[in-house]
Amino acid sequence: MQLESKYLTKVIIFFLLSIILFTAANNNFDFWTIRRNLEPVKYQKEIDKYAEEFSLEPELLAAIIYVESRFDKYSISPRGAVGLMQLMPATAHWVAEELGYENFNVKDLDNPDLNIKFGSWYFAYLYQKFDQDLIKTIAAYNAGESNVRKWLNNGWSADLKEKLPFSETDNFVRRVLSTKDYYSGNNLKIYSLSNFNLLFANSAE
């Protein structure tokens, strides 16, 4: 059994190196994408719960969380955005008021359930404000509603054939959409395990 495990490990390493070399040879090396494809989806229960409550696709919600924080509930951005869905404190306080949460504290955003609930509610709010246009909504979640309104007034067509005015937001939108498509094209529940764990689990059967 130990020999089989060592052999499987070598096969996995060889397979991963082959992917990396292939993408590098085709001038399409993207470490971010390779890392995403190997990392597990966490907080599946909370994602499913609030995706249903706020009429969002669970794959979309999981994609936003991954791109925002890589499922790190203690993540804090240089600008002060907090937790899994990277909520700014001012936005979180406003959402807390809208949802009737008394005595809300920013530290409460360390709680995965509450963070995902607030982030999901806020995304669903933006989705309605932007007439259920996904690109506009994802952009607004990152750059703010007022910035997106300004871009639209200045002629931005919300078409990804052109770059968004903010490079950070352009990158964010494209990564969320590609991650959503990746999760949608696979069984999201499978990605609650890392690909490594899944392979080892299958080999142990």
Rosetta blueprint (number, residue, H / E / L):
1 M L
2 Q H
3 L H
4 E H
5 S H
6 K H
7 Y H
8 L H
9 T H
10 K H
11 V H
12 I H
13 I H
14 F H
15 F H
16 L H
17 L H
18 S H
19 I H
20 I H
21 L H
22 F H
23 T H
24 A H
25 A H
26 N L
27 N L
28 N L
29 F L
30 D L
31 F H
32 W H
33 T H
34 I H
35 R H
36 R H
37 N H
38 L H
39 E L
40 P L
41 V L
42 K L
43 Y L
44 Q H
45 K H
46 E H
47 I H
48 D H
49 K H
50 Y H
51 A H
52 E H
53 E H
54 F L
55 S L
56 L L
57 E L
58 P H
59 E H
60 L H
61 L H
62 A H
63 A H
64 I H
65 I H
66 Y H
67 V H
68 E H
69 S H
70 R L
71 F L
72 D L
73 K L
74 Y L
75 S L
76 I E
77 S L
78 P L
79 R L
80 G L
81 A L
82 V E
83 G L
84 L L
85 M L
86 Q L
87 L E
88 M L
89 P H
90 A H
91 T H
92 A H
93 H H
94 W H
95 V H
96 A H
97 E H
98 E H
99 L L
100 G L
101 Y L
102 E L
103 N L
104 F L
105 N L
106 V H
107 K H
108 D H
109 L H
110 D H
111 N L
112 P H
113 D H
114 L H
115 N H
116 I H
117 K H
118 F H
119 G H
120 S H
121 W H
122 Y H
123 F H
124 A H
125 Y H
126 L H
127 Y H
128 Q H
129 K H
130 F L
131 D L
132 Q L
133 D L
134 L H
135 I H
136 K H
137 T H
138 I H
139 A H
140 A H
141 Y H
142 N H
143 A H
144 G L
145 E H
146 S H
147 N H
148 V H
149 R H
150 K H
151 W H
152 L H
153 N H
154 N L
155 G L
156 W L
157 S L
158 A L
159 D L
160 L L
161 K L
162 E L
163 K L
164 L L
165 P L
166 F L
167 S H
168 E H
169 T H
170 D H
171 N H
172 F H
173 V H
174 R H
175 R H
176 V H
177 L H
178 S H
179 T H
180 K H
181 D H
182 Y H
183 Y H
184 S H
185 G L
186 N L
187 N L
188 L L
189 K L
190 I H
191 Y H
192 S H
193 L L
194 S L
195 N H
196 F H
197 N H
198 L H
199 L H
200 F H
201 A H
202 N H
203 S H
204 A H
205 E L
